[in-house]
Every structure is written in structure tokens, then in C-alpha cells.
Amino acid sequence: MNTSQLRERRNRLAEEFAELQWDLGGMAYEMAIRDHFRLDVIVRAAARVQEADAELAEVERLLRLEDAAAAGTCPNCGSLHSRGAVFCWQCGEGLMEVRPAAVSVPPSEG
């Protein structure tokens, strides 16, 4: 997905999230004024809000990476880092995969 597609997706998800939140609040209000709560209905609606929020957060994370021209995020603290960074600028965590050095063993004489 390119940046413009990500921005478009973010805008659609933000609208969907706002509408789902609005619906959940309205549903809770209607149940409250009737003094009849259906917890199963509220939980299902809240789960849809949570799913939309998680997807929106992921798209926003991808956009931050694109905007910052970052290569990724630190596995320890989540800060953005550039390509080729060895350590996180925020927490000092190593960003490169550490591989054991190859050890050459001389052939045995015998």
C-alpha cells in the first residue's frame, strides 16, 4: 500500500471508528433510559469498536513509518529507527540481530 492509500484507509477507519463509538454510546443510553441492559449486545458492539480502533492504530503506525522514512520500530520501547541503526536512540536496545561469529578450527594433525 502506498502513502496515499494508507491515508485514505486511515480516513475511512477514523470515520468508521467514530460512528461505531457513537452507536455504542447511543445504544447504552437507550438501554439506560429503558432500565434494561443487554450486556451481550453491548459487548459485541464494544468488540467492533475495539477492532476498528486496533486497525486504525496499525494504519497510523504505518503512516508514521512512511512519514519519518523510518525502517522500523524498537522491539523494546516502540521508538522509530532509521535504516542501518544498530541501537535504539531512545532506550539503547540493540536493533541488529546478533549472530555468533564463525570460529575456524584448524584441522588436527595426525
N, C-alpha and C positions, 0 to 999 in steps of 0.2 A: 504494500500500500504506500502510495506517495504522500507527501505532506498535505496536499490539498484534499485528498481523500480522507486522511486522518482527521483534518479539521471539520470536514463535512460530517463524518461519523460522530465526532465529539459533539457537534451542534445538535444532531438528531438525538443522541443519547441524553444530552442535557435536557432537551425538551421532554423526552420520554420519562426521565427521572422526575422532573418537576411535576408532570401530570400524574405519575404514579403516587408521588407523595401527597399531592392534592387529593387524589381519590381516597387514599388511606385515611387522611385526616377527616375528610367528609364522611367516610364510612363509620369511623369511630364516633364522630359527632352524632350521626343519625342513630347509631346504636345507643349512645348515651341518653339522648332525649327520649328514647322509647324504653329506656331501662331494660334493654335486652341485648346482651353482648353475645356474639358468636365468636369465640376465641379462634376456632378453626379457620373462619373466614378472614379474620384479622391477620393471623399468622401466614396464611397463603398470600395475602396482599403484601405483607411486610417482606416476605421472601422474594417477591417480584421486584420490590423496591431495592432490596439488597443486591440482587443480581444485576440490575441496571446500574447501580452505584459502583459495583465492582468492575463492570465492563467499562464504564466511563473513566474510572481511575486508571485502568490499564491503557486506554487510548490516550489519556492525558500524559501518562508516563512516557509513552512512545513519542508523543509530540515534544515533550521536554528534551528527550534524547536527540530528536531531529533538530530542534531549535538550538541546542547547545553544541551541536556537532560532536556529541559525546559517543564514546564507544560502548558504554555500559554503565552499570551502577555497582557500587561496592557491595559485596555479599554480606558485609558486617553492618554497615550503617546506612546503605542506600544512596550515598552521595554519587553524583555523576563523575565519571572519569574519562579522560581522553584516550585515544588510541596510543598504545605503547606505554601507558603509565604502569609502573611497577608496584607502587604503593598508593593507597588512598590518601589524598591530601587532607581529608578530614580526621580519620581515625588511625591512619598508619597501617591498616591491614594490607597484607600482600595481595596483589591482584593477579600476579602471574602464577601459573601452575608450576609447582616445583617438582622437578624430576631429578631423581638421583643421578649423579654424574657417572658416566661409564668408567669402569675400572678395568684397566688392561692387566691381565695376569700373564707374566712371561711363561712361555712353555717350560715344562720341567725337563731338566737334562737327565738323561739316564740311560 
